[in-house]
């Protein structure tokens, strides 16, 4: 699971939908207090505190959205995981290396 954290106008629909679905799927891990260390190191792939905000940004690009998101309690996370930030430049370069559609959007 990863959050691209890229401006959705630069992402194809498939990656917008995928990131949206992953945010919902990952909520379960927070509720169950599963470790997220593998999503923080060696490369930060998620921003726990930004899940709700990112969800709400993505749904503006989705038709017929019917799955609201509520951020669960994150107090169990270590401070470095709770406050982790995705490197957007790294994320963007990774995404466009994987997807021709995203690479053509500006």
C-alpha positions in Angstrom: 0.0 0.0 0.0 1.3 3.4 -0.9 0.1 6.9 -1.0 1.5 8.6 -4.1 0.7 12.1 -2.7 0.9 13.5 -6.2 -1.5 16.0 -7.5 -4.3 13.8 -8.9 -4.5 15.9 -12.1 -1.1 14.3 -12.9 -2.4 10.8 -12.3 -4.3 8.4 -14.5 -7.7 7.1 -13.2 -6.3 3.7 -12.5 -3.8 5.1 -10.0 -6.3 7.4 -8.4 -8.7 4.6 -7.9 -6.0 2.3 -6.7 -4.6 4.8 -4.1 -8.2 5.4 -2.9 -8.8 1.7 -2.4 -5.5 1.2 -0.7 -6.3 4.0 1.8 -9.5 2.2 2.7 -7.7 -1.1 3.0 -5.0 0.2 5.2 -7.5 1.7 7.7 -7.9 -1.9 8.9 -4.2 -2.1 9.8 -4.5 1.1 11.9 -7.6 -0.2 13.7 -5.9 -3.6 14.4 -2.7 -1.8 15.4 -0.6 -3.7 12.9 3.0 -2.5 12.3 3.5 -0.1 9.5 7.3 0.1 9.8 7.7 -1.6 6.4 5.7 1.3 4.8 7.9 3.9 6.5 11.4 2.4 6.1 13.5 2.3 3.9 11.2 4.6 1.9 8.2 6.4 3.3 5.2 5.2 1.3 2.3 6.4 3.5 1.5 9.4 5.6 -0.8 8.2 8.5 -1.9 11.7 9.5 -2.8 12.6 5.9 -5.0 9.6 5.1 -8.4 11.4 5.6 -7.2 14.6 3.7 -5.7 12.6 0.9 -8.9 10.4 0.6 -11.0 13.6 0.3 -8.7 15.0 -2.4 -8.8 11.8 -4.4 -12.6 11.4 -4.3 -13.0 14.7 -6.2 -11.7 12.8 -9.2 -14.0 9.8 -8.7 -17.5 9.3 -10.1 -20.2 7.9 -7.8 -18.0 7.9 -4.7 -19.9 6.3 -1.8 -17.2 5.3 0.7 -16.5 7.9 3.3 -13.3 7.7 5.3 -12.8 8.3 9.0 -9.3 8.4 10.4 -9.0 5.9 13.2 -7.1 6.4 16.4 -3.3 6.6 15.6 -2.1 7.1 19.1 -0.3 3.7 19.1 2.1 4.7 16.4 5.6 5.8 17.2 6.1 9.5 16.6 8.4 9.0 13.5 5.8 6.8 11.9 2.9 9.0 12.8 4.6 12.1 11.3 6.2 10.3 8.3 6.1 12.3 5.0 6.2 10.9 1.4 9.0 12.4 -0.8 6.7 13.7 -3.6 9.5 14.1 -6.1 10.7 10.5 -5.6 7.1 9.3 -5.7 6.3 11.1 -8.9 9.5 9.8 -10.6 8.6 6.3 -9.5 5.0 6.6 -10.7 5.9 7.9 -14.2 8.5 5.1 -14.6 5.7 2.6 -14.0 2.8 4.2 -15.9 2.9 5.7 -19.4 -0.5 7.4 -18.8 0.6 9.2 -15.7 3.8 10.2 -17.4 1.9 11.9 -20.2 -0.3 14.0 -17.8 1.0 17.4 -16.9 
